[in-house]
């Protein structure tokens, strides 16, 4: 009897999972069904942009879709006439084309069958024999196993000290709403709530073609991501992790100490942070729940600005906008927003100066908290008890390998998650180097039955 594996979501996580299933398949009766409403797979939130100023924040040599072929992306770029510098940073739109080609090549060379359903999935229901009914808006697929690869969720709605930011013409609910950003006046003053990589992308799009525009980035910390160096650090640094029980404060102090020690030896702090990448997930699993909570409240943002860095060209553009007075980064958070009709008055926390703006844009990044999402699929899964949220609001409760757990801790046989939904179990699970390994390992697991 044919085996069907449904992959729900066709962004980077879903496309990588489908590609690895196809590449590893030995059964000609295997059917992989990729459920994705977008016209072309591999165009999730991170890679649907068409703005060529939006660059990858990982070097090309580290962005292969295939963990066992690290030079695959660079070879593809060279073969297709695109920039192929291994230590360069490609546009994210280029990487999306690459992943589409990887999926298509995997389909052509596989003994299995790929079926792409142009649909958003609204429910996954248990069926007889341990199977699942994967329901789209117009059709239902009966699957032996299902993979939730829904990727990044929409950001949590903006709130001030007085409550929710009103639904007004000047309120742009997501930085990924490219049409809304493009429609703003050419001399607009825009407040971006958030100062991470999402806000950086929005600033590049808003300021790049309109020299009369001004942007204010407003966040709790007022911290921008750091930058990669134009060339990789020449010296690596291996950080030994402490043995025994870990605390969030102790771990932060340990990393700070390693950075100081590296500096004493003439080694850049970036080498320390990059050297921790392989140990980050294992370290997270060693932290108790209370210590994970402490890390989130005290240290997470400082880790993110070190770990998730801007490409050098992006950092140079941002720095030039700051120097020209067109971009201002303000700490203190969002204290208040007053509706002025077609405009608004934004008040930062901490007594900062109010800004009269043509738009307020939510750049807080994707939410991970299932309580904050309006996804019909996740609402259905939660009603059925198939999915529960991570205790810290960091995605789906699951094992580090992606097996979904019920509220009582039992496994949901045949149901898995990949990519961002694993954040509660792994912390680092949103970048391609982590997701491609998850996809490959999950493919092996699913094909082994």
N, C-alpha and C positions, 0 to 999 in steps of 0.2 A: 504494500500500500504506500503511495507517495507520502513523503513527509513535507509539511509546510511550516516554515518559520516566518512569522510576521515581524517586521521591523517598523515600529511606529515612530515616524519622524525621519525625514530625509535630509537634514542638515549634515554638518560634519560628522557627528556621532553616528547617525543612522547610515549615511553613505559609507563610512569606514567599516561599520559592522557588516553591511551587505557585501561590500567588496571582499572582505576577509572570509566570509562564508562561501562566496563563490570561488575564491582562489583555493580554498582548502577542501572543497567538496569532492567526494569520490563517488557519490551516488547519483546516477542520472535521473532518479525519481525525486530528487530534492527540489522543492520550489521555494524560493526566497521572494517574499512579497514586501516591497518597500512602499509604505503609505506616506505620501507627501503631497500636500495640496498645491505647492508651488509648481510652475510649469517645468522647471528644471531642478533635479536634485542637487544637493551640495550648496544650497543657497540659504542657509540658516541665518540667524540674526547676525552672526559675526562676519559672514562672507557674502552677504547679498549686496553690499555697497558697490557702487560703480565709481566712486570718487578715488582717483588714482593717488591721491595724497594719503589715503588710509593704508598704511603699510602694516605688514606683519610685525609683531614685536619679538619674533624669534628668527634667527639667521636661517637662510635657505638650507644650509647643510643639516639642520636639525628639524626640518619640516617635511621630511618624506612621509608619505602615507603608509609606508611599509617598514616596520621596525627592523626587519632583517635585510633591508636594502637602503642604508642611510643615504646613498647618493642618488636615489631614484628621482627626487624632485629636480635636482640640479641637472641630471641627464635629460629629463623631460624638457626643462627650460632651454637647454642648449639645442635639443632636437627641434623644438618648435619656434626657434628664433627669438626667444625672450632672454632678458638678462640672466646670466647663469653664474654670477659670482657666489661661491659657496658661503661667504661670510656677509653677503649683502642681505637686504630686507625687501622682499618682493611686495608689490601691491596685494592687498587681500583679494581683490577681484581676480588677479592672476592665479592665486592659489585655488580659488573656487573653480576656475576652468581646469586646473590640474586635477582636482579631485573628481570632477565630472568625467574626465578622460580616464582616470584610474578605474572608476566604476564601470565605464563602458568597456574598457579593455578586459576587466575581470569577467564581465558578462560574456564577451566573445570567446574567451579562452576556457570557460568553465563547462563541465559536464552537466551542471545544474541549470535551472531555469530562473531567470529574474523577471518578476512582474512588478512594474511600477504602477501603483494605484494613485491617481491624481485626486486625493481626497484627504480631508482631515478626519482623524479618528475621534469619535465622541464617546466610545465605550469599549471596554474589553471585559467580556463576561465569561465565567466558567462554563464549560460544556461537558458532555459525557466523555468518559475515558481520559480525563485529565487534559482535555483540549480547551481551546479558547475560541470564542466568537468575537472577532475584531470587527466592530461596527463602524463603518463610515457613514456619511450622510446619505449615501445612495445605495450602498452595497455592504454585504457582510462576508468576511473571510473566516473560514474555519481553519484554525492553526493548531499545530501540535505544541509549538512553543512561541512565546511572544517576548519581544525586546522593546522596552520603553526607551526611546532615544529622542525625547522631545526637546532636548537641548536647553537653551536659555529661555527663561520665562520673562514676561514683561515686567518692568520695574514696579516696585511698590508705589502706590499713589502718594503724591507729596502731601505732607502735613506741616503745619506751623504750630506754634504754641497755642493758637486759637482754634485749631482743627484743620480739616481738609482744605487744601487749596481749591477754590471754586472752579467749576467747569466753565471757563470763559474763553473768548476768542484769543486772548493773549496766552493762554495756558496750553503748552505743547506737552502732552502726557508722556512722550517717549522721544528720546534723542534719535531713535531709529526711524522716525517719521520724516523721511527725507523730503517729501513733498511739502510738509508744513514748514520746514526750515527754508526751503528754496523760495517759498511764497512771502517771506518776511521782507519788509522794506529794505532798500539798498543802504539806507543810513540808520538802520535799526540799532537800538541798544538792547542787548539780550542778556538775561541772567541765566546761567547754566547752574543748576543745583547738582553739585558733585564736582570733583576735581580729579577723577581717575581717568583711565584710558577711554571710557565712553565720552566723557566731557572733552577730552583732547580731540577726539575725532570730530565732535560737533563743532568745536572752535575752528578746526582746520576748514571745515565746509563753510562755516559762516563768514569767516574773515578772508579766505583765500581769494575770492573773486570780487569782493566789495570793500574797497579801501575806506569807505566812510562808516563802516560798521564798528561797533564797540561791543566787547563781551566782558562780562563779569562772571568769574567762576566762584561759586559760593559753596563751601563745605564745612563740616565740623572742624577738621584739622587744618584746612588750607594748604594741604600738602599735594604737590604734583608728583606723578611717577618720576623716578630717576631715569637717566638715559643710559643706553648701551654706549660703549665706546665704539668709534669707527672701526677699529680692529679688535679682535678678541684679546682678552688678557693673556699674556704670554706664559704666565705661571699659574698652575692649578693649585688648589688648596683643599686638602681632605680634612674635614672636621670630625674628630672622634666624638661620638655621642655619649653622654653620661650613662653609666649603668644604674640599675635600680629604679625606684619610682621617680617620675618626672613631675615637675610643677611648671606651669606656664611662666611664672616669673623667673624660676631657675633656668629654664630653657632660653628665655630672652637674654638673661645675663650671660649665659654660656656663649651664645652667638655673638653678643657684643664683645665679649672677651676674645673670641677667636678673630674678630675683625681687627681689634687692637693689636693682637699678636701678629696677624698677617701684615698690618701696616708697618710694624717694627721690622719685619723682614723684607719690606719693600714690595709687598704683594697687595694688589687692589682688593677692596672689599667685595667687588663683584665676583672675584674668584671664590671667596668664602660662600657667598649666597648661592652661586652656581654649583659649588661642590656639595651643597646640602640637598640639591634637587632629588637625588636618588634616595635620600634617607627621609625626606619629608613625610611621605605617606606612612612609613613604618613608625616614625616618631609620633605622628598624630594618633595612631592606634594605641600607643602606650599611654596617652594622656587620659585620665579619668574624666567623666562628664563635667565635674565642677571645674577642673583645670582647663578643659576645652572652652567652657564658658568664660573663664578668666582671660584666656588668650584672645577670645573674640572681643571682649570689652576693652582690654588694655594694649594689646600688641598687634592685632590683625592688620590694622591700617598701616602701621609702620613696616610690617613685613611686606605688605603688598607693594608699597612704593619702591622697595628695594628689589623685590622678586619680579614683578611684572613691569618691565621698563619700556620706555619709548625707543623706537628706532632713532639713530642719530639725526637723520634728516628731519624727522618729526620734531624732535627736541629742539633743533636749531630754529625751525619755524615758530614754535611756541615761544622760545626765548626772544626772537625778533619781535613778535607781537607784544610781549611784555615790555621790552625796551622802548618800543614805539608808543607805548601808552594805550594801545588798542585792546590789550587783554590785562585784566586785573584779577588776581587770585586772593580771595578773602576767606579767612577762617571765622568760626563762630556759629556756623549753621544758619538755617532759615528760621528767623524769629516771627516774621509776619509778612503778609501780602495784602495790600489794599487794592480793591478793584476800582479802576478809574474809567471804566468803559472799554475803550479800545486799547488802553494801556493800563499799567499797574505800578504801584509803589512797593518795592521790596525792601524789607528791613532785615539786615543781618543780625545774628545774635552777638552778644558781647558789646553792644553799644556802637556798632559800626554805622557808617553813614548810609542812609537810605538811597536807593537807586530807582529812578523812574524808568521803566523798561517797556519796550514794545512786546516782549515775550519773556515768559519763564519756561525753561525747558528742563524736563526731568532727565537728568544724566546720572542718576544714582546707580545705574547698572542693573543687571537682571536680579530679580528676587529669587531666593531659594526656598522661601517659606511657603509651604503648600496652603497655609491659612490665608495667604495674601493674594493667591492667584485666582483668576476667574476662568481657568481652563475647564471646559466641559468634560474633557477626558479625565482629568485628575479628580474632578468632583464626582464623576461616576465611579471611578475606582475606589475612592474613599467611602462612598456610600455602601459599596459592596464589601468593604473591609479587606479588599485585596491590597491596598496601599495605605500606609500611614506615614505621617511626616516624621522626619528626624526630630529627636527631642529638642535640639537647638535651632530648629527651623532651617536646616541646611540641606533640604532635599528629601529624598525618599529613604525611609528606614530600610537598610539593606546590609548584606555582608560586604566586606571589602571586594569580593569577587563579583558583586552585583546581583546576587540572589535576593529577591524581594522578601521582606519579613513582615508578617502580620503583627498586630498590636501585642499578641501574646508571645512573640518571639519565634513562632513557627515559620518555616519556609512556605512560600507559595510555589509549589512545584511548577517548573516550566516558565516562570515569569521572572525576567531579569531587567535591570536598568544599566545603562552605559553613559558615561560622560558626566555632565553637570549634576544629574540626580544623585550621584554617588558622593557628593561633597561631604555629607555628614560622616561617612565611613572613612574617607580618604583625605579630605581637605583639598589637596591639589588634584583636581580632576577636570579642569576646564580647558587646558592647553592641548594642542594636537599631539605632542610627544607622549602625554599620558593617555589620551583617548585612543590613539592608534594601537597602543599595547593592550589596552582593555579590549578593544574590538577583536584583535587577533586571538587573545586568550579566551574570550567569550565564544568566538567562532569554534575553537577547538573543543570547548566544553559542550556546546550545543550539538556539534556533529558527532561527539562521542556518545550522545544520548543521555 
